[in-house]
């Protein structure tokens, strides 16, 4: 009986040591869902509209997005607007959603120096992305005007830089444009909205869409496609 008491403390001590180690060891980073801080949105009557910055923790709940996070840049109150500038440089997200309810509107600007990667991206009701440079790579699907029921101003404009996606779905009501030197690549592109390749936007622009062997471009259900060539530029759809 005495022998059992002598060694009975061993499991207790080991358990205490394990608990202490877990408290002292660095916690592993865990991906989470990051939402837009609605308090940072502006009234739709605000002019000029202030620019919000992606890297500012005050714009997000519970914190600024980090690698592996799922980011929900959606306005949940009608009559509110937001203009977000992506200043995070390189970032890899599990997915990204952009949109607003009612008469709200949100714009995400991707400037030169952007290196954004996402598993999927969804531009929903009253959401718009303007890419001025850098790269945006979507390993899954880029979906425009998903569940659109708002102002009908959803879309993505590539003014410069590279947009690449395994699949691009441009739904009815959406506007997808490549212009001013923007470059795009995809494996499948399905258009039911408005799809514009515009080399005439500036005199010296050259717009290139990479349509590799095996890739498909489908225009259906009333989708509209426009291709323009500038006086000193042109467009390439291999």
Residue, then its C-alpha position, 0 to 999 in steps of 0.5 A: x500500500x505504501x509503495x502505491x502512495x510513493x509513486x502515485x504522485x508521478x502522473x500528477x507531476x507529469x500533468x502539471x509539467x505538461x500544463x506549464x509547458x503549454x502555457x510557456x510554449x509559443x502559441x501556433x498561429x491559427x487562421x481565422x475569419x476577419x470581418x470589416x469593422x462597420x464603425x469605420x464605414x462612412x455615410x453615403x453622403x460623405x464627400x470626399x470619401x476617406x481612404x481606409x488602409x488594409x494594414x490598419x488594425x482599427x478597420x478590422x475585427x478582431x485584428x488586421x488580416x494575416x496569412x491564412x485568414x478568411x477576410x469578409x470586407x462586406x458592409x452590413x448597413x445600407x447607405x454606408x460606403x467604404x474605400x479600402x486601399x490594400x497596403x499589406x504588400x504580400x498576403x496569402x488568404x484562404x478567401x476574400x469576399x467584398x460587397x455591401x447591402x442595400x444602397x451601400x458600396x465598397x471599393x477595394x484598390x490594389x496598388x502597385x506592389x500588391x502581391x495578393x494570393x487567395x484560395x477564392x475571391x467573391x465580389x458580391x452585391x455593390x462590391x468593386x475591385x480596381x487593380x492598378x498594379x502588382x499581382x492578384x492570384x486566385x488559386x480557385x474561383x474569382x466570382x463576380x456579382x455573386x447573389x447580386x441584388x443591389x445597385x448593379x455596379x459589381x465588378x473588377x477593373x484591371x488597370x495594370x498588373x496581373x490578375x490570374x485565376x483558375x476560374x473566372x465567373x462573371x455573372x449577369x450584372x457584373x463588369x470585368x475589364x482589362x485595360x491600360x496594360x493590365x494582364x490576365x490569365x485563367x483556365x476557364x472564363x465564363x461570361x454572363x455580364x459585361x467583359x471588356x478588353x480595352x486597348x483603346x483606353x490609352x494610346x500606348x496600352x497593350x492588354x494581354x489575356x493568356x488563354x493557354x492550351x486547354x483553357x476555355x472562354x464561354x460567353x452565354x446567357x446574354x453576356x456581352x464581350x467587347x474588344x478594342x485596339x488602341x491607335x498605338x497599342x493592341x490586344x492579344x488573346x492567344 
